[in-house]
Amino acid sequence: MDVIYSINGPVVTVKNSKSFAMLEMVYVGNLRLIGEVIMLSQQQTTIQVYEDTAGLAVGEPVTGSGGPLCALLGPGIISNIFDGIERPLKALNEKSGAFLDRGVSCDNLDTERLWDVKILVGAGDSVSEGQIFAQTPENEGIMHKSMIPPGISGKVISAAGDGSYNILTPLITVEDKKGIKHEIALAQKWPIKYTRPSSERLSACEPLVTGQRVIDTLFPIAKGGAAAVPGSFGTGKTMVQHQIAKWSDADIIVYIGCGERGNEMTQVLEEFSELRDPKTGRALTERTVMIANTSNMPVAAREASIYTGVTLAEYYRDMGYHVAIMADSTSRWAEALREISGRLEEMPAEEGFPSYLPSRLSKFYERAGYVQTLSGKKGSVTIIGAVSPQGGDFSEPVTQNTKRFIRCFWALDRELAYSRHYPAINWITSYTEYFDELREWYGQNVCADFESVRSRIIGILLEENRLMEIVKLIGEDVLPEDQKLIIVTAKAIRQGFLQQNAMHDTDTYVPLEKQYDMMKLILDLYDKAMSLVKQGIPLSRISQTGVFDAVMRVKFEIKNDELEKFGSLTQELSAKLENLEESYR
């Protein structure tokens, strides 16, 4: 019998054993704590335990499971709340109360609940891996599509009829080319450390529309893309992710609370249960999966929580859904890697992080993608990871290595946040590499000149940033009138366009059409004002007309379904400037 030889926090070793395989899930101690083999040698097996090891003793048994750590995939995932290794917290609470006992076990999904199932194949049909063989309404908004597991294809030799079944009841039997028979139920297992296969990886050519102007217009992310939201404490990382979770056009949201404070996760759970899904009017939780692994939970489970979340996302992607993952935060996940690496006495790299930190980050972010599934459908997994650099230092290893594997960088600024400018995304240090692929989509679905309008807005902001360096040295009064106009216009862009009020009914979400109309209004007035400035009319007189103040109020005064008002407003403001011009002739 294999027994514990040593215990070092979450790291347990077994001497002289040949019973285990790499990445095999094992049960540790008399309480059968869940662990995973992370290192093997002829002399020693090293295991990281995903539960608290306090009270564990040398000599207690270690038992293998015969397979890797897997997620159970089937109906019942949506609206559920799991811990880092996909144990449902509601079921655990019923068993052990609010303070979870160690070693408590329960089914990952409800195995007794009966689901209304429509069978899509019959005896004699040929099926292939990834093909949808049954449909189950998971709730009013999500149709769960059960698929033939990867690696199985052949002929259906028996099939159940439509009816009510639990997730473990075999519904069809498939005989493959070798004559092996496979019984397939609604649920299937998949190792969380392995990417689920797809037919083809497609180019990211459609944006994830979030309704947040600074994101959709200046720094868009494509469906199937990867983005990082770095920022120090209090800059609004969680708020940005909440807004995207609520308003983005993703079909399903997977929210991973990795190492965050317990009160923050409680707030997320309470808010999401109260929020209404703008698409359906029902509770937002009906298209949300939550994975809660708070800072007081075992540190080793943080690593697993990231992989569990992306595995669940890939499963729904394979049904043809667009899934968005909110990982909050990958810095806490990296800290867990650092702690376990220290327990293993590995040689540390920069700031004590293990040398394999970049490869682990890439392994996570590379699982994002827009794909053609094995069943021929199109689906995507979009990953948005929050990063919490200490002191807001973006040069630290987690932020720098994350930038290597993402193409969208929303840098949160402490000064913007403290001045109550939300989202506090800094338009100078942020960037996106997706716009080239999305240019055609914006031209076809918003307006043909969207790119040029966006470029001009960015140009004014960059020019303001350059001019403010001069203003800091010698003051604004010495600038010529045309440069003063750039500063005034940039202020209108910052406060009237980039700044957004998440608590305002009209401003919390803005469709792309209104975003374009707002930019066009600003640029039309800028061009008209520049014409007046070149005629010698002082900028102070132009400002007195109130046109720039009116621009900053547009986001509140014109509702999302009243876009026709932009035409009359543009005419009204232009008339004020024309009257000013007439008075100077």
KEPADREN-328202 format. One line per 8 residues: number of its first residue (from 1); their letters; for each residue z, x, y of C-alpha. Coordinates in nm, 3 decimals. Each point is the difference from the previous one (the first is absolute). Layout:
! residues N
NUM) A) Z/X/Y  ...
! end
This chain:
! residues 585
1) MDVIYSIN) 0.000/0.000/0.000  -0.090/0.125/0.349  0.296/0.023/0.236  0.068/0.097/0.360  0.051/0.375/0.048  0.051/0.012/0.380  0.012/-0.232/0.300  -0.091/0.100/0.357
9) GPVVTVKN) -0.008/-0.312/0.215  -0.304/-0.205/-0.110  -0.126/0.289/-0.218  0.102/0.003/-0.367  -0.098/0.256/-0.264  -0.026/-0.016/-0.379  0.002/0.322/-0.209  -0.235/0.091/-0.284
17) SKSFAMLE) -0.174/-0.335/-0.036  -0.356/-0.076/-0.105  0.043/-0.377/0.014  -0.144/-0.063/0.346  -0.334/0.010/0.181  -0.077/0.086/0.361  0.057/-0.299/0.236  0.151/-0.202/-0.284
25) MVYVGNLR) 0.253/-0.265/0.101  0.337/0.060/-0.165  0.340/-0.169/-0.021  0.287/0.227/0.100  0.363/-0.031/-0.108  0.199/-0.280/-0.152  -0.099/-0.228/0.288  -0.370/0.068/-0.072
33) LIGEVIML) -0.086/0.102/0.355  -0.374/0.015/0.066  -0.145/0.349/0.042  -0.327/0.191/-0.021  -0.086/0.336/-0.155  -0.119/0.232/0.277  0.010/0.341/-0.170  -0.040/0.119/-0.359
41) SQQQTTIQ) 0.053/0.331/-0.174  0.081/0.105/-0.354  0.360/0.057/0.100  0.067/-0.282/0.247  -0.111/-0.349/0.108  0.066/-0.093/0.363  0.039/-0.366/0.098  0.036/-0.166/0.338
49) VYEDTAGL) 0.215/-0.312/-0.015  -0.087/-0.300/0.217  0.357/-0.136/0.005  0.336/0.137/0.115  0.123/0.264/-0.246  0.369/-0.017/0.103  0.215/-0.016/-0.313  -0.275/0.127/-0.227
57) AVGEPVTG) 0.138/0.256/-0.246  -0.135/0.296/-0.197  -0.066/-0.098/-0.360  -0.113/-0.357/0.070  -0.327/-0.096/-0.174  -0.351/0.013/0.148  -0.260/-0.228/-0.157  -0.375/0.001/0.057
65) SGGPLCAL) -0.203/-0.317/0.061  -0.323/0.135/-0.146  -0.202/-0.053/0.319  -0.013/0.076/0.372  0.175/-0.193/0.276  -0.215/-0.311/0.039  -0.026/-0.299/0.230  -0.028/-0.343/-0.161
73) LGPGIISN) -0.298/-0.174/0.160  -0.045/-0.375/-0.018  0.076/-0.332/0.173  0.330/0.001/0.187  -0.045/0.318/0.204  -0.083/-0.179/0.326  0.305/-0.108/0.205  0.226/0.213/-0.216
81) IFDGIERP) 0.235/0.277/0.114  0.026/0.308/-0.223  0.189/0.326/0.004  -0.180/0.334/-0.029  -0.071/-0.034/-0.372  -0.111/-0.365/0.014  0.325/-0.163/-0.101  0.028/-0.341/0.176
89) LKALNEKS) 0.299/0.009/0.233  0.059/-0.375/-0.019  0.034/0.016/-0.379  0.225/0.308/0.025  0.215/-0.182/0.256  0.046/-0.291/-0.241  0.110/0.242/-0.273  0.230/0.235/0.190
97) GAFLDRGV) 0.052/-0.139/0.348  -0.086/0.145/0.340  0.116/0.350/-0.103  -0.230/0.093/-0.286  0.155/0.146/-0.314  -0.149/0.310/-0.159  -0.197/-0.047/-0.317  -0.051/-0.372/0.055
105) SCDNLDTE) -0.337/-0.100/-0.138  -0.222/-0.304/0.035  -0.366/-0.087/-0.038  -0.217/0.126/0.284  -0.161/-0.345/0.022  0.121/-0.342/-0.110  -0.106/-0.022/-0.367  0.119/-0.357/-0.050
113) RLWDVKIL) -0.174/-0.177/0.287  -0.307/-0.199/-0.104  -0.318/0.040/0.206  -0.297/-0.237/0.017  -0.282/0.207/-0.146  -0.375/-0.061/-0.002  -0.175/0.205/-0.270  -0.345/0.126/0.108
121) VGAGDSVS) -0.128/0.142/-0.332  -0.038/-0.138/-0.349  -0.037/0.119/-0.358  -0.323/0.194/-0.048  -0.025/0.119/0.362  -0.041/0.368/0.073  0.251/0.139/0.249  0.041/0.336/0.169
129) EGQIFAQT) 0.286/0.183/0.168  0.102/-0.150/0.331  -0.170/-0.333/-0.068  0.196/-0.306/0.114  0.085/-0.216/-0.302  0.253/-0.244/0.150  0.112/-0.141/0.335  0.348/-0.107/0.103
137) PENEGIMH) 0.102/-0.141/0.342  0.281/0.237/0.097  0.066/-0.215/0.306  -0.208/-0.218/0.230  -0.164/0.301/0.165  -0.043/0.254/-0.283  -0.202/-0.055/-0.317  0.117/0.247/-0.263
145) KSMIPPGI) -0.294/0.129/-0.203  0.100/0.146/-0.336  -0.226/0.284/-0.112  -0.091/0.173/-0.323  0.208/0.323/0.009  -0.187/0.325/0.069  -0.130/0.165/-0.316  -0.052/-0.325/-0.192
153) SGKVISAA) -0.336/-0.166/-0.056  -0.163/-0.187/-0.286  -0.038/-0.355/-0.133  0.248/-0.283/0.036  0.091/-0.121/-0.349  0.256/-0.260/0.112  0.101/-0.159/0.328  0.268/-0.249/0.100
161) GDGSYNIL) -0.087/-0.312/0.194  0.105/-0.087/0.355  0.370/-0.072/0.022  0.344/0.130/0.095  0.100/0.343/-0.127  0.248/0.275/0.079  -0.124/0.346/0.092  0.054/0.151/-0.347
169) TPLITVED) -0.176/-0.263/-0.213  -0.325/0.142/-0.148  -0.285/-0.208/0.140  -0.307/0.173/-0.140  -0.068/0.248/-0.278  -0.273/0.260/0.053  -0.154/0.208/-0.277  -0.146/0.328/0.123
177) KKGIKHEI) -0.286/0.202/-0.151  0.238/0.183/-0.232  0.124/-0.327/-0.146  0.339/0.028/0.167  0.140/-0.332/0.117  0.176/-0.025/0.336  0.219/-0.297/0.093  -0.010/-0.054/0.376
185) ALAQKWPI) 0.256/-0.198/0.203  0.032/-0.077/0.371  0.211/0.315/0.052  -0.100/0.360/-0.057  0.167/0.336/0.061  -0.130/0.294/0.200  0.154/0.350/0.058  0.095/0.020/0.367
193) KYTRPSSE) -0.097/0.367/0.039  -0.364/-0.065/-0.101  -0.272/-0.154/0.217  -0.150/-0.321/-0.138  -0.373/0.045/-0.069  -0.281/-0.162/0.197  -0.377/-0.019/-0.043  -0.099/0.167/0.327
201) RLSACEPL) 0.164/0.125/0.318  -0.175/-0.156/0.301  -0.021/0.121/0.359  0.253/-0.153/0.237  -0.221/-0.210/0.227  0.221/-0.298/0.091  0.306/0.023/0.226  0.345/-0.129/-0.083
209) VTGQRVID) 0.032/-0.234/0.297  0.363/-0.001/0.116  -0.014/-0.194/0.327  0.166/0.297/0.175  -0.230/0.114/0.280  0.083/0.370/0.005  -0.070/0.016/-0.374  -0.303/-0.225/-0.039
217) TLFPIAKG) -0.180/0.135/0.305  0.100/0.362/0.049  0.124/0.115/-0.342  -0.125/-0.239/-0.270  0.070/0.051/-0.368  -0.250/-0.102/-0.268  0.090/-0.210/-0.301  0.063/0.254/-0.269
225) GAAAVPGS) 0.108/0.259/0.254  0.321/0.194/0.051  0.202/0.027/0.321  0.322/0.165/0.109  0.245/-0.138/0.257  0.221/0.293/0.104  0.279/-0.042/0.248  0.361/0.087/0.068
233) FGTGKTMV) 0.287/-0.247/-0.025  -0.045/-0.310/0.216  -0.372/0.037/0.071  -0.100/-0.310/-0.194  -0.139/0.115/-0.337  0.145/-0.298/-0.182  -0.111/-0.240/0.273  -0.360/0.124/-0.023
241) QHQIAKWS) 0.005/-0.048/-0.377  0.151/-0.347/0.037  -0.277/-0.105/0.239  -0.269/0.132/-0.232  0.163/-0.167/-0.300  0.009/-0.333/0.181  -0.334/-0.005/0.179  -0.244/0.226/-0.185
249) DADIIVYI) -0.281/-0.161/-0.198  0.123/0.157/-0.326  0.037/-0.253/-0.281  0.324/0.150/-0.136  0.269/0.221/0.153  0.209/0.249/-0.200  0.301/0.112/0.207  0.182/0.308/-0.130
257) GCGERGNE) 0.338/0.075/0.157  0.047/0.358/-0.117  0.336/0.154/0.091  0.048/-0.218/0.309  0.338/-0.133/0.109  0.125/-0.302/-0.185  0.038/-0.209/0.317  -0.368/0.065/0.086
265) MTQVLEEF) -0.115/-0.126/-0.340  0.228/-0.303/0.038  -0.165/-0.071/0.334  -0.345/0.030/-0.160  0.094/-0.238/-0.279  0.146/-0.254/0.242  -0.288/0.019/0.249  -0.275/-0.018/-0.260
273) SELRDPKT) 0.159/-0.307/-0.159  0.007/-0.175/0.340  -0.347/0.106/0.119  -0.291/-0.237/-0.038  -0.326/0.135/-0.135  -0.255/-0.064/0.280  -0.270/-0.051/-0.265  0.171/-0.274/-0.199
281) GRALTERT) 0.297/-0.111/0.208  0.225/0.066/-0.299  0.266/0.269/-0.047  -0.136/0.352/0.042  0.182/0.104/-0.318  -0.253/-0.204/-0.201  -0.249/0.286/0.035  0.252/0.283/0.015
289) VMIANTSN) 0.156/0.232/-0.258  0.310/0.193/0.105  0.141/0.317/-0.152  0.346/0.081/0.132  0.138/0.347/-0.064  0.262/0.054/0.267  0.164/0.328/0.102  0.314/-0.071/-0.204
297) MPVAAREA) -0.199/-0.050/-0.321  -0.058/0.295/-0.238  -0.218/0.258/0.167  -0.230/0.055/-0.299  -0.113/-0.363/0.006  -0.158/0.055/0.344  -0.284/0.196/-0.155  -0.063/-0.273/-0.257
305) SIYTGVTL) 0.005/-0.276/0.264  -0.312/0.140/0.170  -0.195/0.010/-0.326  0.128/-0.340/-0.110  -0.122/-0.155/0.326  -0.347/0.150/-0.015  -0.037/-0.100/-0.368  0.075/-0.364/0.085
313) AEYYRDMG) -0.250/0.024/0.288  -0.273/0.140/-0.225  0.058/-0.281/-0.249  -0.074/-0.266/0.263  -0.286/0.210/0.135  -0.158/-0.020/-0.346  0.002/-0.380/0.033  -0.218/0.033/0.311
321) YHVAIMAD) 0.274/-0.023/0.264  0.045/0.214/0.310  0.353/0.143/-0.013  0.190/0.183/0.274  0.296/0.225/-0.082  0.275/0.063/0.257  0.196/0.308/-0.110  0.313/0.048/0.210
329) STSRWAEA) 0.053/0.288/-0.008  -0.173/0.286/-0.176  0.238/0.247/0.168  0.291/-0.142/-0.201  -0.217/0.029/-0.311  -0.071/0.365/0.082  0.372/0.060/0.052  0.060/-0.131/-0.352
337) LREISGRL) -0.255/0.250/-0.131  0.184/0.276/0.188  0.337/-0.097/-0.145  -0.125/-0.016/-0.357  -0.190/0.326/0.046  0.323/0.163/0.115  0.183/-0.132/-0.307  -0.273/0.154/-0.215
345) EEMPAEEG) 0.050/0.333/0.183  -0.369/0.019/0.091  -0.119/0.244/0.264  0.002/-0.190/0.332  -0.290/0.000/0.245  0.005/-0.088/0.370  0.326/-0.165/0.115  0.121/-0.014/-0.359
353) FPSYLPSR) -0.267/-0.242/-0.120  -0.157/0.083/-0.338  -0.332/0.183/-0.002  -0.162/-0.297/-0.173  0.075/-0.240/0.290  -0.368/-0.002/0.113  -0.128/-0.082/-0.348  0.251/-0.284/-0.039
361) LSKFYERA) -0.100/-0.144/0.337  -0.368/0.023/-0.088  0.064/-0.165/-0.336  0.149/-0.298/0.184  -0.247/-0.037/0.288  -0.306/0.059/-0.220  0.083/-0.322/-0.184  -0.117/-0.190/0.307
369) GYVQTLSG) -0.362/-0.105/-0.015  -0.267/-0.269/0.022  -0.142/-0.041/-0.350  -0.221/-0.203/-0.224  0.229/-0.110/-0.278  -0.073/0.013/-0.373  -0.078/-0.374/0.019  -0.259/0.054/0.276
377) KKGSVTII) 0.211/-0.134/0.287  0.085/0.187/0.318  0.360/0.073/0.090  0.197/0.251/0.201  0.338/0.167/0.037  0.087/0.106/0.354  0.301/0.229/0.040  0.198/0.016/0.324
385) GAVSPQGG) 0.282/0.249/-0.032  0.277/0.043/0.254  0.119/0.356/0.061  0.338/0.078/0.155  -0.009/0.358/0.131  0.338/0.125/0.111  0.024/-0.002/0.376  -0.359/-0.124/0.026
393) DFSEPVTQ) -0.135/0.345/-0.090  -0.351/-0.061/-0.132  -0.033/0.364/-0.106  0.245/-0.045/-0.289  -0.142/0.024/-0.356  -0.014/-0.368/-0.099  -0.196/-0.105/0.310  -0.233/0.300/-0.013
401) NTKRFIRC) -0.075/-0.037/-0.370  -0.046/-0.376/0.035  -0.269/0.061/0.265  -0.202/0.186/-0.262  -0.041/-0.309/-0.215  -0.032/-0.285/0.249  -0.277/-0.081/0.247  0.194/-0.218/0.242
409) FWALDREL) 0.297/0.130/0.199  0.205/-0.237/0.217  0.242/0.231/0.179  0.298/-0.189/0.142  0.132/0.129/0.331  0.369/0.001/0.088  -0.061/-0.031/0.375  -0.226/-0.302/-0.049
417) AYSRHYPA) 0.255/-0.165/-0.225  0.288/0.064/0.240  -0.208/-0.147/0.284  -0.046/-0.312/-0.217  -0.371/0.058/-0.058  -0.075/-0.138/-0.346  -0.174/0.085/-0.221  0.107/0.347/0.114
425) INWITSYT) -0.317/0.163/-0.136  -0.097/0.297/0.215  -0.372/-0.032/0.082  -0.033/0.374/0.068  0.147/0.145/-0.321  -0.113/-0.277/-0.238  -0.340/-0.004/-0.167  -0.217/-0.172/-0.259
433) EYFDELRE) -0.285/0.136/-0.207  -0.110/-0.342/-0.125  -0.187/-0.124/0.307  -0.330/0.166/-0.096  -0.005/-0.205/-0.323  0.116/-0.314/0.182  -0.241/0.026/0.294  -0.262/-0.221/-0.162
441) WYGQNVCA) 0.255/-0.266/-0.099  0.134/-0.025/0.356  -0.353/-0.022/0.138  -0.092/-0.283/-0.237  0.327/-0.197/0.000  0.136/0.044/0.353  -0.265/0.111/0.249  -0.296/0.235/-0.001
449) DFESVRSR) 0.146/0.214/0.282  0.354/0.016/-0.142  -0.026/0.374/-0.059  -0.107/0.080/0.356  0.271/-0.225/0.148  0.262/0.166/-0.220  -0.125/0.347/0.095  0.026/-0.076/0.370
457) IIGILLEE) 0.358/-0.129/-0.039  0.096/0.318/-0.186  -0.178/0.210/0.264  0.202/-0.157/0.283  0.327/0.062/-0.188  -0.090/0.363/-0.065  -0.102/0.052/0.361  0.329/-0.151/0.117
465) NRLMEIVK) 0.189/0.243/-0.225  -0.186/0.291/0.161  0.061/-0.131/0.352  0.371/-0.054/-0.063  0.036/0.372/-0.064  -0.130/0.057/0.354  0.218/-0.276/0.142  0.310/0.164/-0.149
473) LIGEDVLP) -0.083/0.318/0.189  -0.122/-0.116/0.341  0.054/-0.377/0.015  -0.233/-0.297/-0.012  -0.071/-0.023/0.373  -0.235/0.299/-0.002  -0.232/-0.159/-0.258  -0.326/-0.156/0.120
481) EDQKLIIV) -0.026/-0.378/-0.015  -0.225/-0.007/-0.308  0.256/0.199/-0.201  0.280/-0.224/0.124  -0.203/-0.293/-0.131  -0.010/0.161/-0.344  0.380/0.022/0.000  0.036/-0.364/0.108
489) TAKAIRQG) -0.252/-0.117/-0.260  0.170/0.204/-0.273  0.330/-0.166/0.093  -0.167/-0.338/-0.045  -0.129/0.111/-0.339  0.340/0.130/-0.109  0.208/-0.295/0.117  -0.255/-0.277/-0.029
497) FLQQNAMH) -0.179/0.102/-0.318  0.183/0.261/-0.210  0.349/-0.141/0.053  0.059/-0.305/-0.220  0.291/-0.242/-0.030  0.081/-0.077/-0.364  0.233/-0.282/0.105  -0.259/-0.188/0.210
505) DTDTYVPL) -0.191/-0.279/-0.174  -0.335/0.095/0.155  0.039/0.376/0.016  0.145/0.074/-0.345  -0.345/-0.026/-0.160  -0.334/0.041/0.180  -0.338/-0.056/-0.169  -0.268/0.265/0.041
513) EKQYDMMK) -0.213/-0.226/0.220  0.279/-0.030/0.256  0.069/0.374/-0.020  -0.364/0.065/0.089  0.004/-0.255/0.286  0.315/0.161/0.144  -0.160/0.346/-0.003  -0.323/-0.135/0.152
521) LILDLYDK) 0.193/-0.172/0.279  0.183/0.323/0.086  -0.322/0.203/0.006  -0.192/-0.259/0.206  0.272/0.006/0.267  0.019/0.380/-0.017  -0.376/0.029/0.062  0.015/-0.246/0.289
529) AMSLVKQG) 0.305/0.173/0.151  -0.169/0.341/-0.033  -0.298/-0.136/0.189  0.230/-0.109/0.282  0.181/0.336/0.005  -0.332/0.181/0.035  -0.073/-0.219/0.302  0.316/0.133/0.164
537) IPLSRISQ) 0.227/-0.298/-0.066  0.358/0.123/-0.059  0.147/-0.051/-0.345  0.311/-0.148/0.161  -0.209/-0.293/0.131  -0.155/-0.051/-0.343  0.343/-0.010/-0.160  0.117/-0.256/0.257
545) TGVFDAVM) -0.252/-0.251/-0.138  0.217/-0.019/-0.314  -0.287/0.056/-0.245  0.182/0.266/-0.198  0.317/-0.210/-0.020  -0.212/-0.288/-0.128  -0.147/0.225/-0.269  0.348/0.089/-0.126
553) RVKFEIKN) 0.093/-0.369/-0.027  -0.308/-0.095/-0.202  0.161/0.078/-0.336  0.255/-0.277/0.060  -0.201/-0.250/0.206  -0.317/-0.031/-0.212  0.082/-0.124/-0.348  -0.183/0.125/-0.306
561) DELEKFGS) -0.202/-0.322/-0.029  -0.094/-0.012/0.372  -0.239/0.295/0.017  -0.246/-0.201/0.210  0.241/0.049/0.293  -0.091/0.369/0.022  -0.334/-0.085/0.161  0.152/-0.208/0.279
569) LTQELSAK) 0.281/0.253/0.053  -0.248/0.286/0.032  -0.195/-0.201/0.259  0.319/-0.085/0.190  0.120/0.360/0.018  -0.347/0.130/0.084  -0.018/-0.252/0.283  0.321/0.143/0.148
577) LENLEESY) -0.151/0.348/0.000  -0.326/-0.131/0.148  0.192/-0.169/0.282  0.175/0.329/0.068  -0.338/0.173/0.010  -0.134/-0.261/0.243  0.297/0.055/0.231  -0.090/0.370/0.032
585) R) -0.364/-0.055/0.090
! end
